[in-house]
Amino acid sequence: MKRTLLIVANPRRNSFSFAMAEQYKKLALAKGNEVDIIDLYREKYQQSFLVFEDATRREVTPAMKYYQQKITNAGELVFIFPYWWGSFPAILKNFIDWNFSRGFAFHYVNSKPEGLLKGKEVKIFATCGAPSFYYRITGAHSRLKNMFKKQIVKFCGMQLTTFMLFGGVDTHAKNTERILQKIKA
Ligand SMILES: Cc1cc2nc3c(=O)[nH]c(=O)nc-3n(C[C@H](O)[C@H](O)[C@H](O)COP(=O)(O)O)c2cc1C
């Protein structure tokens, strides 16, 4: 049985991000997966903005222990977020800064980094306000995908199997039902 961990970074509970998370959860449960969710803005453990002293401290905080246990248990990590300023929301970056820490997500062997989260699959579902083609022709789509893939996923020894950036999603969106069907596919 596969364990799915959904990591959602959206301040609005009634956002399209959560509609995608619900859709994914339903499909994963139907496949017999076990599903867990981290709702970054509403979790009981809120992690302060990481500062130099935090990054160099060796001790594992209770919040890190809580999140790292969830990451360890999961066979697949699914990140869901809105595209903000050409990237993902700062709360997700802070989550990665804190919890994909040295000694847990990677370490160094003869000065070379080695990922410690081998065997885990990563999927990304994101939405942006502008139409998808705009980010494809400007290269912004592949830039975000490659950054996530190389600097985070591969660095930690994991594998990126899905990256979808759905465009034209705003408060007036009429395409949301079609996108939910694409997640199913
Ligand atoms: C702080 C902020 C920054 C944003 N930056 C971008 C952007 O760089 N490009 C874009 O196309 N849309 C941008 N948007 C629009 C969001 O991507 C859009 O509202 C979101 O994808 C809608 O999905 P949701 O219902 O899941 O929040 C931004 C929105 C906010 C609030």
The ligand as a Gaussian input file, in Angstrom:
#p B3LYP/6-31G(d) Opt

LIG

0 1
 C        0.806000      37.127000      -3.892000
 C        0.306000      36.634000      -5.221000
 C        1.196000      36.542000      -6.293000
 C        0.767000      36.054000      -7.534000
 N        1.664000      35.944000      -8.561000
 C        1.256000      35.456000      -9.765000
 C        2.189000      35.297000     -10.842000
 O        3.398000      35.565000     -10.732000
 N        1.712000      34.836000     -12.026000
 C        0.385000      34.505000     -12.200000
 O        0.024000      34.079000     -13.302000
 N       -0.510000      34.611000     -11.199000
 C       -0.109000      35.086000      -9.983000
 N       -1.011000      35.192000      -8.951000
 C       -2.399000      34.675000      -9.148000
 C       -2.500000      33.256000      -8.555000
 O       -1.618000      32.366000      -9.199000
 C       -3.943000      32.724000      -8.657000
 O       -4.751000      33.589000      -7.897000
 C       -4.049000      31.322000      -8.123000
 O       -3.398000      30.416000      -8.981000
 C       -5.520000      30.915000      -7.984000
 O       -5.562000      29.596000      -7.456000
 P       -6.154000      29.269000      -6.009000
 O       -7.666000      29.332000      -6.107000
 O       -5.719000      27.869000      -5.704000
 O       -5.587000      30.291000      -5.024000
 C       -0.605000      35.683000      -7.720000
 C       -1.502000      35.809000      -6.626000
 C       -1.061000      36.271000      -5.407000
 C       -2.056000      36.392000      -4.263000

